[in-house]
Amino acid sequence: MRIHSAFLAVIAFPLFACALGFAESPVRQTMPLWPDGAPGAPEAASTQPGDQPELILTRVVSDRPTAAVVILPGGGYQTHAIDHEGYQFAEWFESLGITSAICTYRHRGKGNGGEGYGHPYPMLDAQRAIQTLRARSREWNIDPNRIGVIGFSAGGHLCSTVSTHFVKPDRKAKDLISRVSSRPDFAILCYPVIVFDQSHTHRGSQRNLLGENPDPELIESLSNERQVSPKTPPTFLFHTAEDEPVPAENSLLYYRACLEHGVPAELHVFPKGRHGVGLARDIPGAKQWPELCHDWLGRIGVLNAE
């Protein structure tokens, strides 16, 4: 597989810090998700912002392989809430000793000659992000059996999509990344969009992903509470009762589906908090969720033992 120079773009300060012996300093890289061009994107000469998604990697320096997580910010499949649902979580995972990669998956808001991108492109990008971490696990000191995904709002829908729709490894593929599975080993769903064509559906996310008049079979296949299976990874969910744009019924239905299929799952619904609270640092009750998630990650064996 051809290695592009963009893969080697590393922020200078972390490397300098590591050279001085500060092993706790993370290594940060930004790289194209599809170095040879994203499927479905226009030819390189006519690409616009949003045609070529990226991975923004924060790699923890450790003497042992670490867990890793793909971060899928929300934004209604129209944009990316990349600060409070992206960079802030890269810092949080770093504090837990977990390598992370923000995936700037394609969406309806940019690229493709102004039309943007609907299904299947966000799913293909998120699956590719998981495969990339797994394929490069030795290089990045990642345990290939502890690679998860976290998503928020519409990014939570995408998280549930890659938790129920998997790319099987093609062992004979020339592309080394295609040789590994896209199935995550754990999933964290934060106030996720889950259901489509129901009273508690976030209509904007459905419209941006599937268009105005989607095929009923497509709606069914991406109503992910109906796609949970015993292969769905262990899942942590949190929501707030005051969330009006994406009601808590979305998380409740996914949690119930996990129970019905024997998938280990944990759900927390807090009374206070608007939609899109992120780390919820100043919200009574909901501010507990990061610590509860930290505890859950320890109990399912994601964290390195001290």
N, C-alpha and C positions, 0 to 999 in steps of 0.2 A: 504494500500500500504506500502511495506517495505521501511524504510528509511535507506539509506546507510551512512556510516561514511563519504564518500567523499562529501556528501551534506553539511557537517558541516565544511569543510576545509575553514577557513577564515584567511586572512592575519592578523597577530597580530596587526600591527600598527594601522589600522583604528579602531579596537575595543578598543585599549588603548586610542586613541584620543577621541572616543565617551565617554569613561568612564570619561575623564577629562572635558567633556562638550562641545567639539568642534563638534556641531551637523552638521556642514557643511561637515565634513569628510565623504567620501563615504565608504560603506562596500563592500569589494571585495571578491568574491568566485569563485572557479573553481570547476565544478561538471560534472559528466558524463551526457550526454543527455539521454542516455538509461541505467539506472542503472542495469537493469537485462539483458543487452546485446542488441546490436543494431540488428534490423532485417536484415538478409542477411549477417551478419558477421560470420566468422568462429567461432568454439567453443573457449571458453575463453583460453584454454591451448595453442592455436595456433595463437592467435591474434598478429598482428604487429602494429607498429605506423600507425595511420590512420583508424584502424578498429573500434575504439570507439570514436565517436565525443564528444565534450565537449561544455558546456556553460561557458563563462567567464563573470560573472555577476559583474557589477558596480552598486550597489544599493545606491541611494540617500537617505539620512536620512532627513525626513520631518515630520512635524506634520499633514500633509494632504496626502492622496493618490496622487501619481505622475503618469504621463504617463510613458510608457516604450517602448523600441524599440529593435528589434532583428537586429544585425549588421551582414551582409553577405559580407565578403571581396571578392575581385576579385581574379583572378589568372588563368583564362582560364579553369576552372574545372580540373586543373592540380596541383595547389598549392593554398596557401592562402597569399595574400598581407596583412598580419595581422598587420603590423605596421601602415602605412599611410592610410590603409582602415579598420583598426580595432581599435587598442589601441588609436590612435589619435582621433577617433570619439567617443570612450567611454568617453574620457576627455571632448570633446566638448559637448556631451549630458549632462554630469555631470554639466557643467557650465550653462546649460539651466534648470537644475532641473529635468532632465529626467533620469530615471533608464535605463540601457542598458545591453544587453547580446550579446557578440560576439559568433556566432555559428561556430564552426570549422567543418562544414558539410563535409561529405566524398566526395572524388573526385578521378580522375583517377590516381593521382600521388602516392598514398600509400595504403597499406593494401590489403586484399583479396588475399593473396598468391602471391602478386606482380602484380596482374592484376588491382588493384585499383577498383574504383566504378564509374559506369555510372548511367544513369536513371534507376530506380526511386529514388535511395538512397539520392542524394542531396536534392531532393524535400521532401522526408519523414523526413529528419533531420530538414530542415527549418520549415516545418509544425509543427513538434514536439516542436521546440524551442518556437514558438508562443503559442502553447497549454500549454507548461510548465509555461510560464509567466502568462497566464490567470488562470491556475489551482492553482497556488501558489500566486495569487494576494493579498490575505488577509495577508498572511505570510510576503510578501515582500513590503507591503504598496503600491500596484499598483492599479490604476483604471482599472478594467478589460475591460472597454469600450474605453480605450485610449492606445491600444497596437498596435504599428506599426512595420514596417520593412524598412530597408535601405539596398541597395545593389549597388555594384560597378562592372562595366564591366560584367564578367560572373556571379558575385554575383548579378548584376543588372538583369540579365536574371532570376536567381533564385528568386529574389525579385518579378519580374513580374509573375513568375510561381505560387508562393504562393498567389499572388494577383488575380489570375484567376482560380486556382484549389484549392478547399477547402476540408478539412476533416470535415464531419458533426459530431456533437457530438453524442456519443453513451451513452445515459443517464443511461444505465444498465451495463456499463462496470465495471469490477472489478478495472481496472486501472483508477484512478481518473483523470489523464491527458487526457485520451481518452473521457472523458465526456464533454469536452468543445470544441468549434469550433476553427479551425485554421485560420479563416478569419481575416486578419489584419484590423485595423480601419483606417490606413493611410499608404501610401507607398512613399518612396523617392528613385528615380532611378537616379543613377549617371553614366553618359556615359555608359548606359546599352547595352549589347547584347540583342537583342529582336528577330530579324527575323532569320529564318533558310532557307537554300537552295535558297538564293538570292545573287545578286552581292555584297550587302553590309553586308553579313553574315560574322562573325568572324569564319572562318572554323575550327580553332583549338578548339574553345569552342564547336562547334557542334560535331566534331569528338570525343572529349573526353567524351562528355555527351552521345552521341547516337551511337558511333561506326562508322565503315567505311561505311557500307551500310544499313542505317536505313530504317525501314518500312515507306513508304510515310504517312501513317496515324499517326505515331509517330511524324514525322516532323511537320505535320499539327497541332497536339495537343499541341506541344511545341513551335510553332511560335506564341508567345503570343499576338501579335497585332491582331490575329484572334480569340483569346479567351476572349477578354475583354467583359464584360457584365455589366448590370446595378448594379450588386453586387460587381464589382471591387471597391476598396476603393478610396477615394480622393488621388490624386497622384501629386507629385512634381517631375519634371524631369529637369536635366541640362546636357548639352553637350558642346563640343567645335567644331568649324568648321574645325580646323586643325587636328582633331582626324582621323588618317588614319586607324589604325587597326580595330576600331569600328566606322564607319561613323555615323554622326548625323542623317542620315535617320532612324536609329533604333529608336531614341527617337521621331522623327517627326511622324512616323507611329503609334507608341503607343499612342502619344498625340491625333492624329486624331481619333483613335479608341475610346479613352475616350470621345471625343466630340460627336461622333456618338451615343454613348450609354448613354449619359447624366451623365457621371462620372465627377465630379469636378476635373479639372486638371490645372496645371500651368507649363509652359515650358520656359526655358531660354537657348539659344544657344549663346555662346560667341565666338568672332572671333579667339582669341588666346588660345593656350594651347594644348600640346600633350595629348596622351591618358594616363589615370591613374594619374590625377593631384591631387587627394585627396582634401584637403582643399584649394588648389590653392592659398596659401598665397602670393606668389610673382608674380602672373600672372595678368597683367593688364586686367581689365574687369571680368575675371573669378573669381578673388578673392572676388567678391561681392556675389557669390552664397550662402555662409553660412548665411550671414545676410538676404538675400532674403528668404531663407528657414526658418530661425528663424521667420521672419515676417509672413510667410505662416502658420507655426505651430500655431502662436498666433491667426491668423484669423480663422482657422478651429477649435479652441477650444482645442488644445492639451496641451498647456502650462497652468500651474496653474496661476490663476489670482492673481496679487499682491495686 
